Amino acid sequence: MDAVLMRRSTNWFNAAGLLGWIALCLAVAGMGGWLTMLGMPDWYDSLIKPTWNPPNWIFGPVWTALYVMMALAAWLIWRRHGWEGAPLPLAFFLVQLTLNLAWSGIFFALRSPGWGAVEIVALWVAILGTLVSFWPYHRLAAILLVPYLAWVSFASVLNVALWRLNS
């Protein structure tokens, strides 16, 4: 009986943990969206953009998918190792999540593509550090961060292009 009860409580704990990671990531997404709207539509829409700039409607669905994948990746590490067993990878994750939010504030709320370009390099390095630190703990968790790194790589190039075109 104890083994069945233990398994049920572990399943509940794992499900609650997954919901917690998703809630954290989507809360950051919501705050980032709010900061983004401080620069929309008047400022951002008035910028000169490269011809390869995606339409505005694409950013929401892409970022939502990326945040869910990020949450799943962090949860996989947390579920297998916990905070005690993987403090550095989970710290890397929280740092990159913080830098992700900071970029929205710098680029959109402060309307600063130049400082946004500087900050997004720090974000890119933090994402790479998170991915590399996840790899020995859970390969799928690391792989789930690859699309995020690719998107931020693209966003970095776009950020620099916007800065150069509008300086």
DOBALUM-855554 format. One record per residue: z, x, y of N, C-alpha, C, O in turn. Coordinates in steps of 0.1 Angstrom, whole numbers, plus 5000, padded with zeros to 4 digits. Each point is the difference from the previous one (the first is absolute). Layout:
<recs>
ZXYZXYZXYZXY/...
</recs>
This chain:
<recs>
500050084988500049925012500050095013499349965009/501550144991500050095012498750065003499650015011/499650034979498750065002499049905006499250045009/500949834987499149905006500449975015499250005008/502149994994500549985014499750125009499649985011/500550144983499650125008498650005003499650045012/499549934979498550005002499749895011499250035009/501449854990499849905010500450055014499349985010/501950084991500550045013499150125005499850015012/499750074979499150115005498749945005499550055009/500049854984498749945004500249945014499150015009/502049924993500349945013500150115011499549995011/501250124985500250115010498650065003499850035012/499449994978498650065003499249905008499350055010/500849824988499249915008500549995014499250005010/502150014991500650005014499650135007499849995012/500250124981499650125006498550005005499750045011/499549904981498649995004499849915012499350045009/501549854991499949915012500650085012499549985011/501550104987500550075011499050105006499950025012/499450064980499050095004498949935007499550055011/500149844984498949925006500549955013499250015010/502049944991500549955013500150115010499649985012/500950134984500050125010498750035005499850015012/499250014979498750045004499349895009499350035010/500949844986499449905008500749985013499449955010/501950084991500750005013499450105009499849985012/500050144983499450115008498649955004499650025012/499649924979498749955003500149905012499250005009/501849914990500149905010500450065014499549965010/501450134990500450075012498750085006499850005012/499550064979498850075004499049915006499350035010/500549854984499149905005500449955014499249985008/502150014994500549955013499750115010499649975011/500750164986499750115009498550015003499650035011/499649944979498550005001499649905010499150025008/501549864991499649895009500350035014499549935009/501450164994500350045014498850065006499950005013/499250064979498850075006498849914998498950055003/501249844991498949914997500149885009501249965003/497849975000498650044999499650075012498950075000/501849935011499550055013499850154999498950045004/502050044992499850155000499150044989498950075003/501449914985499250054988498549955001499150084998/500849795005498649955000499250065011498849995000/501850065010499350065012499650154997499250055008/501350014981499750134997498550024996499449914993/500050205010498750044995500350044985500850094998/498449864993500250024986498850074993498949975005/501350114985498850054993499349894993500649904997/498250125000499249904993500549974986499849894995/501050204999500549984986501449945001500749994989/499849965022501349945001500049874993499149915002/501850074988500049874993500349885009500650025010/499049864986500449885008501549984999500750044990/499949915020501549985001500549924988501150034996/498249874999500549924989500350074987500749964992/498750165007500150074987501450074999500550024989/500150025022501250075000501249934994500850064992/499449815010501149934995500049994984501050044994/497949925000500050004986500150144993500750014990/498750095016500150134995501450055000500650054990/500049945022501450055002501049924991500950064994/498949815004500849924991500050054986501050024994/497850005001499850064987500750134998500650034990/499250065020500650135000501550005000500650074993/500049845015501449995000500649954987501050054996/498349864998500549954986499950114990500950024992/498050065009499850114991501150115002500550064991/499849965022501150105004501349954994500850084994/499549795007501349944995500050024985501150044995/497849934998500050014986500250154996500850034990/498650065017500250144997501550055001500550064992/500149905020501450035002500949944989500950064995/498849815002500849944990499950064986501050014993/497850045003499850074988500950124999500650034990/499550055021500850125000501549955000500850064992/499649855016501449955001500449944986501150034996/498049894998500449944987500250104989501049994992/498250115008500150104989501250105003500650044991/499550005021501050115004501149975009501050075000/498949825007501049965010500150105011499350105001/501649875009500250085011500550144996499650105006/501349904985500750124996499050104992500150125002/499049824991499150084992498750045007499350094996/500449855016498850035007500250005015499349935007/501850144998500349985014498950065009499749945011/499650174986499050065008498849915001499549975011/499949984978498849925001500349875007499249955008/502049994990500349875007500250035015499749925009/500950204994500150035015498750035006499849955011/499350124982498650015005499449875003499349985010/500949924981499449875001500549935013499349955008/502050064994500649945012499650065013499849945010/500050204989499550075012498649955003499749975012/499450034978498649965003500049855005499149975008/501749954987500149865004500449995015499449925007/501550164997500550015014498850055009499849945010/499650164985498850065008498949905001499349995010/500549934979499049905000500349905012499149965007/502149994993500449915011499950065014499549945009/500950194992499950075013498650015005499849995012/499250034979498750015005499549875007499450015010/501049884984499649875007500649995014499349965010/501950094991500749995013499350105010499849975012/499950154983499450105009498649965004499650005012/499649974978498649975003499849875008499350005010/501349894985499749875006501049975011499649965011/501750044986501049965010500050095012500149955011/499950184986499950105011498650025005499850075011/499249884982498650025003499650155002499450045010/501050034980499850155001499250054988500750054990/498049955010499250054989500350154998499950054988/500350035022500350144999501250034992500050084991/501149865013501350024993499949934986500750054991/498549845008499849944987499450104991500350004988/498750085017499350094991500950114996500050054988/501049995020501050104996500949944989500350074990/500149815013501049944991499349974986500750014990/498149955010499349964988499850124990500049994988/500050135018499950124992501450024993500050034988/501149945019501350014994500149894989500550034989/499049865013500049894990499250044988500549984989/498350085013499250044989500750104991500049994988/500650115019500850104993501149944992500350044988/500449865018501149944993499549914988500750004990/498249945011499449924989499750104989500349974988/499050145015499650104990501350054993500050024988/501050015020501350054995500649904990500650034990/499349845014500649904991499249994987500649994990/498150015012499149994988500350124990500249984988/499950145018500250124992501449994994500250044988/500849925019501449994995500149894989500950014991/498349895010500049894990499450044987500549964989/498550135011499250044988500950044988499849944989/501250155013500750044988501049884995500450014988/499949905020500949894996499349884994500549944990/498350035015499349884995498650015005499749985012/499350064979498750025005499349885005499350015010/500949874985499449885005500549975014499349965009/502050074994500549985013499350095010499649965011/500150174985499350095009498549955002499550005011/499949954978498649955001499949885009499049985007/502049944993500049885009500050045015499649925008/500850204995500050045014498650065004499850035012/499350004979498750065003499249915010499550065009/500449814988499249925010500750005014499350005010/502050014991500750015013499750135007499750005012/500350114980499650135006498650005005499750055010/499449894982498649995004499849925012499250045009/501549844992499949925012500550075012499449995011/501750074988500650075012499150125003500050045012/499450024979499050115003498949945009499650065010/499849834986499049935008500649965013499350025011/501949924989500649965013500250125009500049985012/500350144983500250125008498750035007500050035012/498949974981498750035006499749905010499550045011/500749834986499849905010500950025012499549985012/501750054986501050025012499450115009500049985012/499650134982499550115008498749965007499850045012/499449894981498749955007500349915012499450015010/501649904988500349915011500650085012499749975011/501150134986500650085010498950085008500050005012/499150064980498950075007499149915008499650045011/500149854984499049915007500749945012499249955009/502150044992500649935011500950095008500849955008/499050184991500850105009499250025013500550085008/
</recs>
